[in-house]
Amino acid sequence: MKPATAPWSIVAAVALGGSGLLAGAEMVRVSGKVVDTSTGVGIPGAAVMVSGCGRKPAPGERTSLFLTVDESGAFAVEAEKGVSCVFDPTAPEYAKTFDRWVTLWPTGPVSVTLRLPRAAAVSGKVVDAETGEPVSGLPVTALQVWYERGRRATSPERHTGRTDSAGAFQIDSLPPGDCVVELEERRSAAGTYVRTIWPGAGDLEGSQPLGLSPGNTLPLGTLR
């Protein structure tokens, strides 16, 4: 799954006036709504980080606004005409995905719909392949997978958990879609565990990505 826009979207630099808005700028209204990807229903607990749009930042602060939505998931902001605005929505129990970034260059009043999927999760248990004993304190990372020019790639955003004393783990707040699990390298008195990708042959190209469904926890069973 390839992200719709790059996570490093650039916001244009702007000359700001002392009032907090661009000096002499023509402002337009940008209204929007944060909705559930599956249902299209507004998410009342959402928030939106807006970068750009003509607000004067405090010293050391980036040019951004943190907006909360109303009970229908709606919000609005004033933006300078023709200057880029980047919208980044978040909500409890919803996943952060790289296609959540939306950039606009408004030339007049405009509306935008920001979609968020319900978060998924994975759970499992890690044991020593030779002894069958649980491996505790091992970092386990779930990585979102997409395909670029026929090759697999993973997102730089890492969702990491750690096995407990029984070797069990659960990783929450995952974006739905293809996913692999990375077992990180660990050295201990009991032995050395090398970094591997699961499930599959131990690396990304030989892996068999898992499909995560919105709002569900996928049990992985025992990982060795």
N, C-alpha and C positions, 0 to 999 in steps of 0.2 A: 504494500500500500504506500503510495508516494504522497508526501504532503502537498497540499494545494498551493501553499505559499511558503517561502523560506522563513525560518524562525528569526533571521537577522534582518527583517524588513527595516529599511532606512527611513528615518523621519527627517524631512528637510529642515535645515537650520533657518531660523527666522529672526528678524530684528523686532524686538519687543518694546512697547512703550511703557511708561511708568504706571499706567492704569491697570496693567495685568492683561490687556488685550493689545494686539498689534496696532501701532500708531497709524491712524488713517486707513486701517484695513476695512474692507467690506466683509461683514460677517454673514454667514448663512446658518440655518438650523439643520442639524443632523439628528434625526430621531431613529431609534432602533428598538429591537426586541431580542432578548435571549430566549431561545426555545430548545426543547428537547429534540434531538435529531430524529428519533423514531416517531414521535407523536406530533411534533409541531406545536405542542402546547408550551406556553410561556413558563419560565422558571422563576418563581417569585424570590428565591433566596440567592439569586445571582448577583454578581458585581462585574463591572467592566473597567479595565484600565485603558485609558485613552491617552495616546501619546501624540503630541503636536496640537493642532487645532487653535493655537493662538493664545494660550494662557501664559502669563509671565511666571517662570519658576522662582522659588525661593533660592537663596545662595546655596550652591552645592546640590540642588535638586534638579532632576531631569524635568523636561517639559511634559508633564503628565497630569492627568486627572483620575481620581478613583471615584467611580460612580456606582451607586446602588440602584437597583431597578425597583419598579413599583410591584404591586401584587399580580400584575399581568406579565411581568418580565420586561416592561418597557422602560426606556430611558431617553434622554435628549441632551444635546450639547451644542453650544455655539462654536462654529469653526470659521477660520478665515477662508474666504473664497479662493479655491484653487491650490491651497496648501495641504499637504498630505496629513491625514489622520489615521492612526493605527489603533485598532480595537482588539482587545484581548480579554474575552470573558472567562469567568470562573464561577463555579457553583459547588456547594457541598454535595457529595455523592455523585458528582459528574467528573469525567476524566479531562485532563489537559491533553490536547492533541495539537500537533503542529499545524493542522489546517484550521485552527481556531483564529489565527491572525487574519484580519481583514484590513486592507489599506484602501482609503478613498481619497480622491482629490475633488471635493465637492465644488461645483460651479453654480449651485443653487440649492434650495431645500431638497433634502434627499433622505430616504429611509434605508436601513440595512437590517438584515436578519442574521443573527449570530447563533450558530447551532452547536450544541454540546451533547455528546453521547453519555449515557449512564456508565459509570465506572464498572470495570470488571475486576476479578481477583483470581489468583492462583494459590493453591496450597499443596503441600506434599511433605515428604520425609526423606532425609538423606542418610544413607547408611554406608559403612565401609564395604567396598566391593568384595574384599577377601574374608573379613570376619563377620559381616552382617550386623556389626554393632553401630548404633546411631552415632552420627558425627555432630557434635554440638559446637555452637559458636561459629559456624561457617557462613560467610556472606553469600547470599543467593540473590541474583539480579534478574528481573524480567525486562526484556528488550523488545520494543516494537519493531517489526520487520516490514520493509517495503521493498519494491523491486525497481531498480534503476538500470536501464540499458541491458536488461536481461540478467542482471546479477543482483543478489540479495544485499541489502544494506540494513543497518539498524540505526534507530534514532539516537542522538547523543543524550537524550533525557533518560536517566537511569532510575529505576524503581527497585530499591534494594531492601531485603529483609535479612534476618539472621536465624539460623536454626537454634532451637531451644535445647534443653538437656536431653530431650527424647529424640532430637534430630528433626523435629517438625518445624514448618515455617508457613507463613501466609503473607502474600504481598498484595496490598489493596491499591485502589485508585489507579488502575491500569486502563489505558484506552482499549476499546474493543478492536478486534482485527487480529492479524497474524502476530505471533509472539514466540520467542524462544527464551529459555532460562539458562543463565550463565552461572556455573558453580565456580566460585573464585578459588584461586590457589591458596593453600593453607599448609603451613608446616607445624608439626607438633611432635611430642614425644612418641605418639602412636604411629607416626609416619607422615608422608608428604602426599597431599592431594593436589593434582595439577588443575589448572584452569580449563574447563570444558564447556561446551554448548550442549544443551539437552533439549529435546530428544534428537538422536541422530548419531553421527559418526565422531562427534567431538569438536567439530568446527562449524562455522556458519554455513559454508557451502554444502556440507554434508548433512545438515540438520533437517528436521521435518517440522516446520513451524506449526504451532498450535493455533487454533481458531478460538478467540475469546468473544463471548457474547455480552452485549450490554446488560449490566445489572446482575450478572451471574458470576459465581465462583467455580473455577475449573479445578477439580481434584487431580493432581498429577500422579498420585500413588507414591511408590518408593523409588527414589533416584539413587543410583549406585556410582 
